[in-house]
Amino acid sequence: MDNVTTSLRIASELRMFLPVSRRQEWQEVALDGTSTLGHHIESLGIPLTEVGPMIVAGHGVPPSYQLVPGDVVEIHPVPRPQQLPAEPRFLLDVHLGTLARRLRLLGIDAAYHNDMDDPALVVQANAERRVLLTQDRGLLRRRALWLGAYVRGSRPADQLRDLLERFSPPLSPWTRCTACNGELVPVAKGEVEPLLRAGTRRNYDAYGRCGICGQVYWRGAHSDHLEEIVRTARAWAS
């Protein structure tokens, strides 16, 4: 099958993963008789986590499909919102700390560690059935990973919008600890009063405390910046 090629038609949403010099709609791939369609797609630089329907002659095919001469394959992105077997739970790699805090601010379950290497991330994502979020394509190509997603955007605001549009997670702002991801539980003012400054004790009566790390929160302690993040996220999610 030397010198035999077939054509892949790459959707515009996926061309960002192609080398700059090859960001064309049509890609010719050489057939070797053994490589799967999934292998060819990843060889172009596109993580399979980002690929949705793959269509040959009007029919969907899996990544394991063996290309034959004359095939023309349409490669589409993952449909949005992406359907998951349960409510989305995430694990973010070391480079996405700000995004993790914003997800927690919105009440979304977002695990994050600033010292975890790639193999450990895969182990935790699989064990806890969390979607691994990263901008590392190599990490997304690990065969052991059950599910991952590439985070688009360089700014935290753009990254957050991308995640909300892709997974459409339910929002429950101010219900998680932004420091450790624990859930907040209501607590009587008297229980936390020794931890509060005089101005806080005087001005606020409703408090919550993280069930994991013990961090105390109170309504009104949020800066205008955080309130704006919540307002904007709700608008994106509506």
N, C-alpha and C positions, 0 to 999 in steps of 0.2 A: 504493500500500500504506500510505497514511497512516493512522495510528491503529490499525493491525493489530498485535497483540501475540502472543507465544507464551510458554510457561512453561518455566523452567529449575528443576529440583529440585537444590539444592546440598547435597552431603554435609556432615555436621556438621564433618568435619575441615578443610573448606575455608572455612567461614564466618568464620574469623578474618580473612580477607583482605577481607571486605566492610566498608563503612562501618558504624560502630557502630549508627547509626540504621536500618540495613537488613539486619541479620544474621538474616534469616528463611530458612527452608528453601526457600520458593518465591519465585522472582524473575520478574517480568514484564519482557520486553524488547520494544521496538518494532522491527518489521521495516521495513527500508527497501529491500529487494530486491537489495542489493549486499553488505552486511556478512556475513561468515562467522560460523559458530558460535564459532570461536576469537576473533574480534574482540569478539563480545558478552561472552564470558567475561572477557577482559582488561579490557573497559570496566567490568566490575563490580569490578575490582581484584584478580582472581585470576590469578597468573602461570601460563601454560600449562605451565611446568616442573613444576607441582604437580598437574596434572590427569592422571588416568588414563583409564579407560574413559568414553566418552560414548555414552549409549544412547538411541536413538529407536525406539519400538515394538518393543523387544526386540532391536534390532540395533545393533552398534557403528558409530559414524560418526567421520570424521576432523575435525580443526579446520577444514578447508576446507569442511565441509558448509554448504549454504545452507538456512537454516530456511524452512519454509513454514507458513502459517496452520494452527493445530491441532496443531502439533508439541508434544510434551511431552518434554523432554530431561532425563535423569538424568546429573548430573555427579559423577563419583567421583574420589577422590584417587588418586595414583600408588600401585599396590600395593607393599606392603613384604614382604620385601626387594625393592628395585628391581633389575631385571635390567639389567646393562651388558654391552657386547660384550667387555670384558676386565676384569681385576682393577682395582678402583677406584683412580684417581689423582686427587688434588684440587688445586685452586688456591683459596686463600682471599683475600678482599678485605681491605683495610687495617684493618677493624674487628674482625677475628677472629684476632688474633695469639695469644691464649692458647689458643684451640681448635687452632690450627696446631701449637703446641708439644705439646699433649696427644696429638694424632694421631701426631706423630713419636715421642713416647715409646712409643706402642703399635706402632711399626714401620710405620705407614701413610705412604705417599708423599704428603706435603702441602707443596706449594710456597706460599711466602708472601713478600710484599714490603711493607714499610710505607710505600712511596712511589710505588706504581703507580696510575695513573689508570684509569678505566673502559675506555677503548678499548684500552689496553695489556693489561689483564686478559683481554679477549675474544680478542685476538691470541694471547696465550700459551696460554689454555685451548684454543683451536682447534688451534694448531700442535702441542701436546703431548698432545692428546686428554685433557685433564683436566676433571673436573666442577668448574665454578665455584661455590663456596659463598659465599653472601652473604645479608644481610637487606635488601638494596636491591631492591625489586620492579622499579624502573625498569631496573636492570642486567639482570635476568632477562628483560626484554621486548625486549632488543636482538636484532634479527632475525639478525644475523651469528653469534650465540653458538650453538655446536653443542649444548651441554648444560650446564644449571645446576641448582641446587637451593637452595631457601630454607631457611635454618637456623632452626629453632624454638628458642625459649628465650632468656632474658636472661643466665642464669648459664652459665659454661663447662661445668659438669657436665651441665646440661640439654641444652646444645648437643651435647656429645659423645654422650650417650645417643641423641639424635635421629638423629645421623649413623650410629651403629652399628646402630640398628634399621632405618634406611632402606636402607643399602647393604650391611650385613653383611660388611664387609671382613675378610679374614684378619688376625689379630693376631700380631705378632712383637715383643713388648716388648724394649726395650734394644738394638735393632739399628740405630737411626738417630740421627743427631746432632740434638738438639733445637734447636740454634742455626741450622743451615743446611739440614737435611734430607738430608745426605749419608749414605751407608751406612757403618756401622762395620766395620772389619776388625781381626782379632786382631793384636796387636803384641807383640813380646818386651819384657819389662820393661827389659832393658838399653837398648833403643832410646829409651825415653821417660824413663828414670831421671833425666836432668838436668832434666826439666821438673817433677819431683815434689817435694813437700815431704817432709821426713824421716819424718814420721809415716805418710804414705801409702806410701813405699818400704818401711817396716818392716812394715806391716800387710797389704799387698795384693800379689798376684803376677800376677793375670790382668788384662790391659788390652786396650782397643780404641781405635782412633784413627779419626777421620772421614777418609774418603778424599778429601774436598773441602777442608775448612778446617783439618784437622790437630788439632782438639780431641781431647783424651785423656779417656777414660772408664774407670772401673774399677768392678767389682761391689762394692757396699758404699758407694759414694759417693752413693747415692740416699737422700733423706730419707724419713721415714715417710709424708709427704704424697704423694710420687710413688709409693711402693709401694702406697698405698691407691688411687690413681687406677687403677693397673694391675689390682689385685684386683677393683675394682668394675667396670671395663670388661670383664674376663673373665666376670664373672657376668652382665652384660647380654648379652654375645655368646653365651652358652651356651644 
